[in-house]
Amino acid sequence: MPIQQLQHRILLVDDEDGIRFTLGTLLSKEGYLVDTAAGLSAARAFLQDGSYDLAFIDIMLAGESGLDLLRDIKASAPATQVVLFTGCPHVESAAEALRLGAFDYITKPVRYEMLIAVTRLALSAKALSDERELNRANLNAIFRTVTDSIVMIDKYGRLAQFNTTAERFCGYRPELIGTDAADIRLGCDGGCQTALLEALHKNAPLELRRIECRSASGKTRIISLTATPVAESEGMISGAVSVIRDETELVEMERSLQLRGKFHSIIGISAPMQRVYSMIESLANVPTTVLVNGESGTGKELVAAALHGSGSRSRGPFVKVNCSALSEHLLESELFGHVRGAFTGAISDKIGRFQKAHGGTLFLDEIGDISPAIQMRLLRVLQESEFERVGDSSPIKVDVRIVAATNQSLAEKVIQGTFRQDLYYRLNVVRLDLPPLRERRDDITQLVTHFITKFNIKLSKAVMAVSDDVMSLFLCYPWPGNVRELEHAIEHACIVCSTSIITVSDLPQDLLESLPRFVAPGGKKAVHTAPVTATRISIAEALTASGGNKARAARLLGISRMTLYRQMEVEG
């Protein structure tokens, strides 16, 4: 006897004692738990005390109708299967019973085989119904907890179900249930419904990655959609379901974290430059003095301009002074201004750079070269935000942010006694170190492209790129002059280049002559691509440097490929 049958409870309702006894005994022998009742009141009492999988009810009870009990059961326990008995079958009563939800309608006398067959069928239907109800409950739970939008259509393409996220995000409403998905208008372009219907009709999954979704309000969101057909256990397609994920915030976050190839006028995608960009953003809106430290040609002025342009002072002036280009007296006049007659040649009043930079930023380049007297005057401005013009004793208040730059070690100059320690501390509140180009080789390709574009416009040229040999040279060269040296090399090459591709022969001669033999980062031998002659390196060296490529080796030697072949034959 199957164990699962012991779990099934059956209620038998009939006003004839013999039938209740006989049918109850037969069902009990099959392993079912059977309760019997002679009328509606007793049956209702049983129903209040517990649940039943199946109920057999005589449609004609003493002074009562089994249809009333059928209505009660379907109202309180719709999953319970109900089979009606009758001794006087009528089409009308059978139709009414089935309309009210009865599983079956059989006539008396009830034969054993019929009883057992109907019982098993009814309980199988109950099990299937319970499974569907469980699946529906699980699906509802999933629908409620999933933060993505979920939309289902039936096999006819009609809206069947959706979750609260789809209601909130897409605008689905309960009254749309049963509407053809193709006819639903939610104020967008309907791309999600189209994809869902396509998955249903083609019986194949469909995925859309990061598409734009424009709502009726005009707000654009970035979504990803997966539409999948839904198959029943028999393999028949019963509909399709789509999961719509709003990835707008994720995309915006990814964009904010993406490596920036350009920041204001600074070019570079390398990790060192990303740190520089982040530092500039952190300092943009604070009045703190910044000391930009870096080798010549690393772009200190561009960083100063970015500091100015990124913050609230961008609406004010950005004033630059090269401190090493002027003598002490001229620099003093340039910085602080002078009055007429302050010195020989001062024929009129002059406004200094500090006063011109009021409300903005003053960039003091090569600050390490200023004299002790200028250092003293500069210290006072930093401490008190005021100064006097040369030849005048009236103080002038200014609101200026100082960005200083140097390629020297100010700390070392302090030790040597050539730079004031108190001024150094005032300038070095925040130091921003710029990496040399040799430490950011990942940026060279991008810089080359940028400079080619720049000089194409300036020189009315049509240079497209550099040759592989030139790029190999650029990537290995130590660039003592940093980005400025690379820019000058590209400008020279663009001027002399007669084709659309810059070759080694187009590069400045001083760069080619200064090429050392060195080991590239990581310990690998750098490719030497200078246009040298056979008297400078041997054929074997050229072949080694070119990785065995004879055409490239010939270019390295400055000879034709046929000449290379002939010399290789001569040398054996």
VEXDREN-2710 file (C-alpha; in Angstrom, 1 decimal):
% VEXDREN-2710
k/r/px/py/pz
1/MET/0.0/0.0/0.0
2/PRO/1.5/3.3/-1.0
3/ILE/2.5/5.5/1.9
4/GLN/1.3/8.7/0.4
5/GLN/-2.3/7.4/0.3
6/LEU/-2.4/7.5/4.1
7/GLN/-2.1/11.2/3.8
8/HIS/-5.2/11.7/1.8
9/ARG/-8.4/12.6/3.7
10/ILE/-11.8/12.1/2.2
11/LEU/-15.2/13.4/3.4
12/LEU/-18.2/11.2/2.4
13/VAL/-21.6/12.9/2.7
14/ASP/-24.8/10.8/2.1
15/ASP/-28.1/10.6/3.9
16/GLU/-28.2/6.8/3.4
17/ASP/-26.5/4.8/6.2
18/GLY/-25.8/1.8/3.9
19/ILE/-24.1/3.9/1.3
20/ARG/-22.0/5.7/3.8
21/PHE/-20.9/2.5/5.4
22/THR/-20.2/0.6/2.2
23/LEU/-18.3/3.4/0.3
24/GLY/-16.5/4.4/3.5
25/THR/-15.3/0.9/4.1
26/LEU/-14.1/0.5/0.5
27/LEU/-12.2/3.8/0.6
28/SER/-10.7/2.9/4.0
29/LYS/-9.5/-0.4/2.7
30/GLU/-7.6/1.5/0.0
31/GLY/-5.7/3.4/2.7
32/TYR/-7.6/6.7/2.7
33/LEU/-8.6/8.5/5.9
34/VAL/-12.4/8.7/5.6
35/ASP/-15.0/10.8/7.6
36/THR/-18.7/10.3/6.9
37/ALA/-21.6/12.7/7.4
38/ALA/-25.3/12.3/7.0
39/GLY/-26.1/16.0/6.3
40/LEU/-24.8/19.4/5.7
41/SER/-24.4/20.4/9.4
42/ALA/-22.2/17.4/10.2
43/ALA/-20.2/17.9/7.1
44/ARG/-19.7/21.6/7.9
45/ALA/-18.4/20.6/11.3
46/PHE/-15.9/18.2/9.8
47/LEU/-14.8/20.9/7.4
48/GLN/-14.2/23.4/10.2
49/ASP/-12.0/20.9/12.1
50/GLY/-9.7/20.1/9.2
51/SER/-9.0/20.1/5.5
52/TYR/-9.9/17.4/3.0
53/ASP/-8.3/16.4/-0.3
54/LEU/-11.6/15.0/-1.7
55/ALA/-15.3/15.1/-0.8
56/PHE/-18.0/12.8/-2.1
57/ILE/-21.4/14.5/-1.8
58/ASP/-24.9/13.2/-2.6
59/ILE/-26.6/16.0/-4.5
60/MET/-30.0/15.1/-3.0
61/LEU/-29.8/14.9/0.8
62/ALA/-32.8/14.7/3.1
63/GLY/-34.4/18.1/2.7
64/GLU/-31.0/19.6/1.6
65/SER/-29.0/20.1/-1.5
66/GLY/-25.4/18.9/-1.9
67/LEU/-24.8/21.9/-4.2
68/ASP/-25.0/24.2/-1.2
69/LEU/-22.1/22.2/0.4
70/LEU/-20.2/22.4/-2.9
71/ARG/-20.5/26.1/-2.8
72/ASP/-19.2/26.2/0.8
73/ILE/-16.2/24.0/0.0
74/LYS/-15.2/26.0/-3.1
75/ALA/-15.5/29.2/-1.1
76/SER/-13.5/28.1/1.9
77/ALA/-11.2/25.4/0.5
78/PRO/-11.1/25.7/-3.3
79/ALA/-8.3/23.2/-3.6
80/THR/-10.5/20.4/-2.3
81/GLN/-11.8/18.2/-5.1
82/VAL/-15.6/17.5/-5.0
83/VAL/-17.4/14.6/-6.7
84/LEU/-21.2/14.6/-6.6
85/PHE/-23.5/11.5/-6.4
86/THR/-27.0/11.4/-7.7
87/GLY/-29.6/8.7/-8.1
88/CYS/-31.7/10.8/-10.5
89/PRO/-29.3/12.4/-13.0
90/HIS/-30.4/15.5/-14.7
91/VAL/-28.5/17.5/-17.3
92/GLU/-29.3/20.8/-15.5
93/SER/-28.0/19.6/-12.1
94/ALA/-24.9/18.1/-13.7
95/ALA/-24.1/21.3/-15.6
96/GLU/-24.7/23.4/-12.4
97/ALA/-22.3/21.1/-10.4
98/LEU/-19.5/21.4/-12.9
99/ARG/-20.1/25.2/-13.2
100/LEU/-19.7/25.5/-9.4
101/GLY/-16.3/23.6/-9.6
102/ALA/-17.1/20.0/-9.1
103/PHE/-14.5/17.6/-10.3
104/ASP/-17.0/15.0/-11.5
105/TYR/-20.6/13.9/-11.4
106/ILE/-21.5/10.2/-11.2
107/THR/-24.7/8.3/-10.8
108/LYS/-25.8/5.7/-8.3
109/PRO/-25.4/2.9/-7.7
110/VAL/-21.7/3.5/-7.5
111/ARG/-19.6/0.6/-8.6
112/TYR/-16.3/-0.2/-6.8
113/GLU/-14.2/0.2/-9.9
114/MET/-15.8/3.6/-10.7
115/LEU/-15.3/4.8/-7.1
116/ILE/-11.7/3.9/-7.0
117/ALA/-10.9/5.2/-10.5
118/VAL/-12.6/8.6/-9.8
119/THR/-10.9/8.8/-6.4
120/ARG/-7.5/8.4/-7.9
121/LEU/-8.2/10.8/-10.7
122/ALA/-9.5/13.4/-8.3
123/LEU/-6.5/13.1/-6.0
124/SER/-4.2/13.3/-9.0
125/ALA/-5.9/16.5/-10.0
126/LYS/-5.6/17.7/-6.4
127/ALA/-1.9/17.0/-6.4
128/LEU/-1.4/18.8/-9.7
129/SER/-3.5/21.7/-8.4
130/ASP/-1.5/21.9/-5.2
131/GLU/1.7/21.8/-7.2
132/ARG/0.5/24.7/-9.4
133/GLU/-0.6/26.6/-6.3
134/LEU/2.8/26.0/-4.7
135/ASN/4.5/27.2/-7.8
136/ARG/2.3/30.2/-8.0
137/ALA/3.0/31.0/-4.4
138/ASN/6.7/30.6/-4.9
139/LEU/6.5/32.8/-8.0
140/ASN/4.6/35.4/-6.1
141/ALA/7.2/35.4/-3.4
142/ILE/9.9/35.7/-6.0
143/PHE/8.0/38.5/-7.6
144/ARG/7.7/40.4/-4.4
145/THR/11.3/40.0/-3.3
146/VAL/13.2/40.5/-6.7
147/THR/14.2/44.1/-7.2
148/ASP/14.3/43.7/-11.0
149/SER/11.1/44.2/-13.0
150/ILE/9.4/40.9/-14.0
151/VAL/6.7/40.7/-16.6
152/MET/4.9/37.5/-17.8
153/ILE/2.7/36.9/-20.8
154/ASP/0.6/33.8/-21.6
155/LYS/0.9/31.7/-24.7
156/TYR/-1.4/34.1/-26.6
157/GLY/0.8/37.1/-25.9
158/ARG/-1.5/38.6/-23.2
159/LEU/-0.2/40.2/-20.1
160/ALA/-0.5/37.6/-17.3
161/GLN/1.5/38.8/-14.3
162/PHE/4.0/41.4/-13.2
163/ASN/5.7/42.4/-9.9
164/THR/5.6/45.6/-8.0
165/THR/8.9/46.7/-9.4
166/ALA/7.5/46.5/-12.9
167/GLU/4.5/48.5/-11.7
168/ARG/6.6/51.2/-10.3
169/PHE/9.4/51.3/-12.9
170/CYS/7.5/50.5/-16.1
171/GLY/3.9/51.7/-15.2
172/TYR/2.0/48.4/-15.5
173/ARG/-1.4/48.4/-13.8
174/PRO/-3.6/45.6/-12.6
175/GLU/-6.4/46.4/-15.1
176/LEU/-4.0/45.6/-18.0
177/ILE/-3.9/41.9/-17.1
178/GLY/-5.3/40.0/-20.0
179/THR/-4.5/42.8/-22.5
180/ASP/-2.4/41.9/-25.6
181/ALA/1.2/42.9/-24.8
182/ALA/1.5/44.4/-28.3
183/ASP/-1.4/46.8/-27.5
184/ILE/-0.1/48.0/-24.1
185/ARG/1.2/51.6/-24.1
186/LEU/3.3/52.7/-21.2
187/GLY/4.6/55.9/-22.6
188/CYS/7.9/54.4/-23.8
189/ASP/8.9/52.9/-27.2
190/GLY/7.6/49.5/-26.2
191/GLY/10.9/47.7/-26.8
192/CYS/10.5/45.4/-23.8
193/GLN/7.1/44.1/-24.9
194/THR/8.5/43.6/-28.4
195/ALA/11.4/41.5/-27.1
196/LEU/9.1/39.5/-24.8
197/LEU/6.7/38.7/-27.7
198/GLU/9.7/37.8/-29.9
199/ALA/11.0/35.3/-27.3
200/LEU/7.5/33.7/-27.2
201/HIS/6.9/33.5/-31.0
202/LYS/10.5/32.2/-31.7
203/ASN/10.5/30.0/-28.7
204/ALA/14.1/31.2/-28.0
205/PRO/15.6/33.3/-25.3
206/LEU/16.5/36.9/-26.1
207/GLU/18.9/39.2/-24.3
208/LEU/19.3/42.9/-24.7
209/ARG/22.3/44.5/-23.0
210/ARG/22.3/48.1/-21.7
211/ILE/19.8/49.7/-24.0
212/GLU/18.2/53.1/-23.5
213/CYS/14.7/53.2/-22.1
214/ARG/12.9/56.6/-22.4
215/SER/9.8/57.0/-20.3
216/ALA/6.9/59.3/-20.9
217/SER/8.5/61.8/-18.5
218/GLY/11.5/62.0/-20.8
219/LYS/13.8/60.5/-18.3
220/THR/16.3/58.1/-19.9
221/ARG/17.3/54.9/-18.1
222/ILE/19.8/52.2/-19.0
223/ILE/18.3/48.7/-18.8
224/SER/19.3/45.2/-19.6
225/LEU/16.5/42.7/-20.5
226/THR/16.3/38.9/-20.6
227/ALA/13.2/37.4/-22.2
228/THR/12.7/33.6/-21.9
229/PRO/9.9/31.2/-23.1
230/VAL/8.1/29.3/-20.3
231/ALA/7.5/25.6/-21.0
232/GLU/5.2/23.3/-19.1
233/SER/6.3/19.8/-18.1
234/GLU/4.9/18.4/-21.3
235/GLY/7.2/20.7/-23.3
236/MET/4.3/23.0/-24.5
237/ILE/5.1/26.7/-24.4
238/SER/2.7/28.4/-21.9
239/GLY/4.1/31.9/-22.2
240/ALA/7.2/34.0/-21.7
241/VAL/8.8/36.0/-18.9
242/SER/11.1/38.9/-19.0
243/VAL/13.4/40.2/-16.4
244/ILE/14.3/43.9/-16.7
245/ARG/17.2/45.3/-14.7
246/ASP/17.7/49.0/-14.3
247/GLU/21.5/49.5/-14.6
248/THR/21.5/53.3/-14.8
249/GLU/23.3/53.8/-11.5
250/LEU/25.8/51.0/-12.3
251/VAL/26.6/52.5/-15.7
252/GLU/27.0/55.9/-14.1
253/MET/29.3/54.5/-11.5
254/GLU/31.3/52.6/-14.1
255/ARG/31.7/55.8/-16.1
256/SER/32.8/57.7/-13.1
257/LEU/35.4/55.0/-12.3
258/GLN/36.6/54.6/-15.9
259/LEU/40.1/55.7/-16.6
260/ARG/40.1/59.3/-17.9
261/GLY/42.3/59.8/-21.0
262/LYS/42.0/63.6/-20.7
263/PHE/41.6/65.9/-17.7
264/HIS/41.2/69.6/-18.8
265/SER/44.2/69.9/-21.1
266/ILE/46.2/67.1/-19.5
267/ILE/46.6/63.9/-21.6
268/GLY/47.2/60.5/-20.1
269/ILE/45.4/57.3/-19.1
270/SER/48.1/55.7/-17.0
271/ALA/47.7/55.0/-13.3
272/PRO/50.1/57.8/-12.2
273/MET/48.0/60.3/-14.1
274/GLN/44.8/59.0/-12.7
275/ARG/46.2/59.7/-9.2
276/VAL/47.1/63.2/-10.4
277/TYR/43.6/63.8/-11.7
278/SER/42.1/62.7/-8.4
279/MET/44.5/64.9/-6.4
280/ILE/43.5/67.9/-8.6
281/GLU/39.8/67.3/-8.0
282/SER/40.4/67.1/-4.2
283/LEU/42.3/70.4/-4.2
284/ALA/40.1/72.3/-6.7
285/ASN/37.8/74.1/-4.3
286/VAL/40.1/74.7/-1.4
287/PRO/42.2/77.9/-1.0
288/THR/45.3/75.9/0.1
289/THR/48.6/76.7/-1.6
290/VAL/49.9/73.9/-3.8
291/LEU/53.4/73.1/-4.7
292/VAL/53.7/71.3/-8.0
293/ASN/56.9/69.4/-8.3
294/GLY/58.2/67.7/-11.4
295/GLU/60.9/67.5/-14.0
296/SER/61.0/70.0/-16.8
297/GLY/58.5/69.2/-19.5
298/THR/56.1/67.2/-17.3
299/GLY/53.2/69.7/-17.6
300/LYS/53.3/71.7/-14.4
301/GLU/51.6/74.7/-16.0
302/LEU/48.8/72.4/-17.3
303/VAL/48.3/71.1/-13.8
304/ALA/48.1/74.6/-12.4
305/ALA/45.6/75.6/-15.0
306/ALA/43.6/72.4/-14.2
307/LEU/43.6/73.3/-10.5
308/HIS/42.3/76.8/-11.4
309/GLY/39.7/75.5/-13.9
310/SER/38.3/72.8/-11.7
311/GLY/37.3/75.0/-8.8
312/SER/35.1/78.0/-8.0
313/ARG/38.0/80.3/-8.8
314/SER/37.7/79.4/-12.5
315/ARG/35.5/82.5/-12.9
316/GLY/38.5/84.6/-11.8
317/PRO/41.8/85.3/-13.7
318/PHE/44.5/82.7/-14.1
319/VAL/47.8/84.7/-14.1
320/LYS/51.2/83.1/-14.8
321/VAL/54.7/84.2/-13.9
322/ASN/58.0/82.5/-14.9
323/CYS/60.2/83.4/-12.0
324/SER/63.4/82.3/-13.6
325/ALA/63.0/84.4/-16.7
326/LEU/63.3/87.8/-15.0
327/SER/65.9/89.5/-12.9
328/GLU/65.2/90.2/-9.2
329/HIS/64.1/93.8/-9.8
330/LEU/62.0/93.1/-12.9
331/LEU/60.4/90.1/-11.1
332/GLU/59.5/92.3/-8.1
333/SER/57.9/94.8/-10.3
334/GLU/56.0/92.1/-12.2
335/LEU/54.7/90.5/-9.0
336/PHE/53.8/93.5/-7.0
337/GLY/53.6/96.4/-9.4
338/HIS/55.2/99.8/-9.0
339/VAL/54.3/103.5/-8.8
340/ARG/55.6/106.2/-11.1
341/GLY/59.2/107.2/-10.2
342/ALA/59.9/104.1/-8.1
343/PHE/63.0/103.5/-10.1
344/THR/64.7/104.6/-13.3
345/GLY/62.4/103.9/-16.2
346/ALA/59.2/103.7/-14.1
347/ILE/57.4/106.5/-16.0
348/SER/53.9/105.4/-14.9
349/ASP/52.1/103.2/-12.4
350/LYS/52.0/99.5/-13.1
351/ILE/49.6/96.9/-11.7
352/GLY/51.4/93.7/-10.6
353/ARG/50.5/90.1/-11.2
354/PHE/49.2/89.7/-7.6
355/GLN/46.7/92.4/-8.1
356/LYS/45.7/91.1/-11.6
357/ALA/45.1/87.7/-10.1
358/HIS/42.7/89.0/-7.4
359/GLY/39.8/86.5/-7.1
360/GLY/41.7/83.9/-9.1
361/THR/44.9/82.0/-9.2
362/LEU/48.5/83.1/-9.5
363/PHE/50.9/80.4/-10.9
364/LEU/54.5/81.0/-9.9
365/ASP/56.6/78.8/-12.1
366/GLU/60.3/77.9/-11.2
367/ILE/59.7/79.2/-7.7
368/GLY/63.1/77.8/-6.6
369/ASP/65.0/80.4/-8.6
370/ILE/63.7/83.5/-6.7
371/SER/66.1/85.6/-4.7
372/PRO/66.0/86.0/-0.9
373/ALA/64.5/89.5/-1.1
374/ILE/61.6/88.2/-3.3
375/GLN/61.2/85.2/-0.9
376/MET/60.7/87.7/2.0
377/ARG/58.1/89.7/0.1
378/LEU/56.3/86.6/-1.1
379/LEU/56.2/85.2/2.5
380/ARG/54.4/88.3/3.7
381/VAL/51.7/88.0/1.0
382/LEU/51.1/84.4/1.9
383/GLN/50.9/85.2/5.6
384/GLU/48.9/88.4/5.5
385/SER/47.3/88.4/2.0
386/GLU/48.6/92.0/1.4
387/PHE/51.6/93.7/-0.3
388/GLU/52.9/97.1/-1.3
389/ARG/53.8/98.1/-4.8
390/VAL/57.4/99.0/-5.4
391/GLY/58.0/102.6/-4.3
392/ASP/54.7/102.7/-2.3
393/SER/53.9/102.1/1.4
394/SER/50.1/101.7/1.1
395/PRO/49.2/98.0/1.6
396/ILE/46.9/96.3/-0.9
397/LYS/44.7/93.4/0.1
398/VAL/44.3/90.6/-2.3
399/ASP/42.4/87.3/-2.5
400/VAL/44.7/85.1/-4.5
401/ARG/45.4/81.4/-4.5
402/ILE/49.0/80.5/-5.1
403/VAL/50.1/77.5/-7.1
404/ALA/53.9/77.3/-7.3
405/ALA/56.0/74.9/-9.4
406/THR/59.6/73.8/-9.4
407/ASN/61.8/71.1/-10.9
408/GLN/64.2/71.4/-8.0
409/SER/64.1/70.0/-4.5
410/LEU/63.2/73.0/-2.3
411/ALA/63.9/70.9/0.8
412/GLU/67.5/70.5/-0.4
413/LYS/67.7/74.2/-1.1
414/VAL/66.5/74.9/2.4
415/ILE/69.3/72.7/3.8
416/GLN/71.8/74.6/1.5
417/GLY/70.5/77.9/2.9
418/THR/69.3/79.3/-0.5
419/PHE/65.6/79.0/0.2
420/ARG/63.8/80.2/3.3
421/GLN/62.4/77.4/5.5
422/ASP/59.3/79.4/6.6
423/LEU/58.5/80.1/2.9
424/TYR/59.0/76.5/2.0
425/TYR/56.5/75.4/4.7
426/ARG/54.0/78.0/3.4
427/LEU/54.4/76.8/-0.2
428/ASN/54.5/73.1/0.6
429/VAL/51.1/72.8/2.3
430/VAL/50.1/70.3/-0.3
431/ARG/52.6/68.9/-2.8
432/LEU/51.6/67.4/-6.1
433/ASP/54.4/65.3/-7.7
434/LEU/54.2/64.9/-11.5
435/PRO/55.6/61.7/-12.9
436/PRO/58.2/61.9/-15.6
437/LEU/57.2/60.4/-19.0
438/ARG/59.5/57.4/-18.5
439/GLU/57.2/56.4/-15.6
440/ARG/54.0/56.7/-17.6
441/ARG/54.9/55.0/-20.8
442/ASP/51.3/53.8/-21.1
443/ASP/50.4/57.4/-22.1
444/ILE/52.9/57.7/-25.0
445/THR/50.6/56.3/-27.7
446/GLN/47.8/58.6/-26.7
447/LEU/50.2/61.6/-26.5
448/VAL/51.5/60.8/-30.0
449/THR/48.0/60.8/-31.4
450/HIS/47.2/64.0/-29.6
451/PHE/50.2/65.9/-30.9
452/ILE/49.8/64.6/-34.5
453/THR/46.2/65.9/-34.4
454/LYS/47.4/69.2/-33.0
455/PHE/50.2/69.8/-35.5
456/ASN/48.1/68.6/-38.5
457/ILE/45.8/71.5/-37.7
458/LYS/48.6/74.0/-37.0
459/LEU/50.7/73.0/-40.0
460/SER/47.9/72.0/-42.4
461/LYS/49.3/68.5/-42.7
462/ALA/47.6/65.1/-43.1
463/VAL/49.9/62.9/-41.0
464/MET/48.0/59.7/-40.0
465/ALA/50.3/57.9/-37.5
466/VAL/53.9/56.9/-36.8
467/SER/55.5/53.7/-38.0
468/ASP/56.0/50.7/-35.8
469/ASP/59.7/51.4/-35.6
470/VAL/59.1/55.0/-34.4
471/MET/56.6/53.8/-31.8
472/SER/59.0/51.2/-30.6
473/LEU/61.7/53.9/-30.3
474/PHE/59.3/56.2/-28.4
475/LEU/58.3/53.5/-26.0
476/CYS/61.9/52.6/-25.1
477/TYR/63.4/56.1/-25.1
478/PRO/63.9/57.6/-21.6
479/TRP/62.6/61.1/-22.6
480/PRO/64.8/63.3/-20.4
481/GLY/62.8/66.3/-21.7
482/ASN/59.5/64.5/-20.9
483/VAL/56.2/65.4/-22.6
484/ARG/57.7/68.6/-24.0
485/GLU/60.5/66.7/-25.7
486/LEU/58.0/64.3/-27.2
487/GLU/55.8/67.2/-28.4
488/HIS/58.8/68.9/-30.1
489/ALA/59.8/65.6/-31.7
490/ILE/56.3/65.2/-33.2
491/GLU/56.3/68.8/-34.4
492/HIS/59.6/68.3/-36.1
493/ALA/58.5/65.1/-37.7
494/CYS/55.2/66.5/-38.9
495/ILE/57.1/69.4/-40.6
496/VAL/59.6/67.2/-42.5
497/CYS/57.3/64.2/-43.1
498/SER/56.4/64.0/-46.8
499/THR/54.0/61.0/-46.4
500/SER/51.1/60.2/-44.1
501/ILE/53.3/58.0/-41.8
502/ILE/56.1/59.4/-39.7
503/THR/59.2/57.2/-40.1
504/VAL/62.5/57.2/-38.1
505/SER/64.2/59.4/-40.7
506/ASP/61.6/62.2/-39.9
507/LEU/62.7/62.4/-36.3
508/PRO/65.0/65.2/-34.9
509/GLN/68.7/64.3/-35.4
510/ASP/69.6/65.3/-31.9
511/LEU/67.1/62.8/-30.5
512/LEU/68.5/60.0/-32.8
513/GLU/72.1/60.9/-31.8
514/SER/71.3/60.8/-28.1
515/LEU/69.7/57.3/-28.2
516/PRO/71.6/55.2/-25.7
517/ARG/71.8/51.5/-25.5
518/PHE/69.8/50.6/-22.4
519/VAL/67.6/48.0/-20.9
520/ALA/63.9/48.7/-21.0
521/PRO/61.8/48.3/-17.8
522/GLY/61.4/44.7/-16.8
523/GLY/64.9/43.8/-17.9
524/LYS/64.1/43.2/-21.6
525/LYS/66.4/44.6/-24.3
526/ALA/64.9/47.6/-25.9
527/VAL/64.5/47.6/-29.7
528/HIS/67.0/50.0/-31.2
529/THR/65.4/51.6/-34.2
530/ALA/67.7/54.5/-35.0
531/PRO/68.6/54.9/-38.7
532/VAL/72.2/53.9/-38.1
533/THR/74.7/52.8/-40.8
534/ALA/76.5/49.5/-41.1
535/THR/79.6/51.1/-39.7
536/ARG/77.8/51.8/-36.4
537/ILE/76.3/48.4/-35.8
538/SER/76.9/45.1/-37.4
539/ILE/74.4/43.1/-39.4
540/ALA/74.2/40.5/-36.6
541/GLU/73.3/43.3/-34.2
542/ALA/70.7/44.7/-36.5
543/LEU/69.1/41.3/-37.0
544/THR/69.0/40.7/-33.2
545/ALA/67.5/44.1/-32.6
546/SER/64.8/43.6/-35.3
547/GLY/63.9/40.1/-34.0
548/GLY/65.2/38.5/-37.3
549/ASN/63.1/40.7/-39.5
550/LYS/65.4/41.4/-42.5
551/ALA/63.4/44.3/-43.8
552/ARG/63.5/46.1/-40.4
553/ALA/67.1/45.2/-40.0
554/ALA/67.9/46.8/-43.4
555/ARG/66.1/50.0/-42.2
556/LEU/68.1/50.0/-39.0
557/LEU/71.3/49.7/-41.1
558/GLY/70.1/52.4/-43.6
559/ILE/70.5/50.1/-46.5
560/SER/68.2/48.3/-48.9
561/ARG/67.0/44.8/-48.3
562/MET/68.9/43.5/-51.4
563/THR/72.1/45.2/-50.1
564/LEU/71.6/43.4/-46.8
565/TYR/71.2/40.0/-48.6
566/ARG/74.4/40.6/-50.5
567/GLN/76.4/41.6/-47.4
568/MET/75.0/38.6/-45.5
569/GLU/76.3/36.4/-48.4
570/VAL/79.7/38.1/-48.3
571/GLU/80.0/37.7/-44.5
572/GLY/78.9/34.1/-44.9
END
